[in-house]
Amino acid sequence: MDSKVVYQAVPEFTGRNVPVSVVANVMGKDKQFVRQGMIHGNLPIGSVFKKEGSNKYDYYVSPKLLWEFTGFIYRGETEKDFE
């Protein structure tokens, strides 16, 4: 039996946060879809933290996790780049 090894080239990632607005554009969804998907654990693309003493959240979208989930490579695009 021949076993084959497949190697995949992984892009370089900075670790900088990908804006939720960019993620929404990439996925063809609205920002609330992305936020709620992350809060409920349905979008494994980063981390969500509830601000202490508030009902507001902070979102961190990992460029690497976003790439693994969507195939999109974040290179610093902003919401305006999708208009």
N, C-alpha and C positions, 0 to 999 in steps of 0.2 A: 504494500500500500504506500503510495507516494503521499507525503504530507507537504502541503504548500504553506508558505508563510507570506502573508500580505502585509506590507508596510504602507502606512498612510502618512503623507507629509502633513504635519500640523503647522498651521500658520503661527507666526509670533504674535503674542498678545501683550498689551501693556498693563492690563488689570484696571485701567480706567473705567469708571462707570459708564454704561451705555444709557442715554436718556430714555425714559419710558416712552416718550413721543416717537423716538426713532424705532424702538421695538414695535410699537403699534403700527407704524407705517410698513415695516418689514413684513409683519404678519398679516397686514390687511385688516386689522381690527382697530377698535378705538382704545384710548389710553385706559379707560376704566376696565375694559376686558383684561388688559395686561395686569393692572394693579390687583384686581380681584383674583385672577388666576394665580398670581404669586402669593397673595395672602392665604388662599385656600390650598396651596401646595400643588396645584394642577399645572403650573408652568415652572419647571425646574431650571430656571435660568439665573438665579441669584438669591438674595436674602431680603427679608422684610423685617423691620424693627418698628414696634409701636413706641412712639415718643412718650416718655414718662409724664404722667399727669395730663395727658392729652388723648384725643381720639384721632390724632394724625399719625401717619406712618412715614418712615424713610425707606427708600427702595435702593438696592444695589443690584444692578444687572451686570453679570460677569460677561465680558466679551467672549471668553472661551466657552462658557456654558450656552450662551446664545448661539454661537457657531455650531456647537454639537447638536442643539435642538432644531435649528433652522437652516444651517448651512451658510448663514450670512456672516461675513467678516467685517467687523466694525473698524472703520479707519478714521474716526473722528467726525462722521457726518452729523448734521443737526437736522432738526425738523424742516428747516427751510430748504435743505437739499432734496427733499421729497416733493416739493410743491411743483 
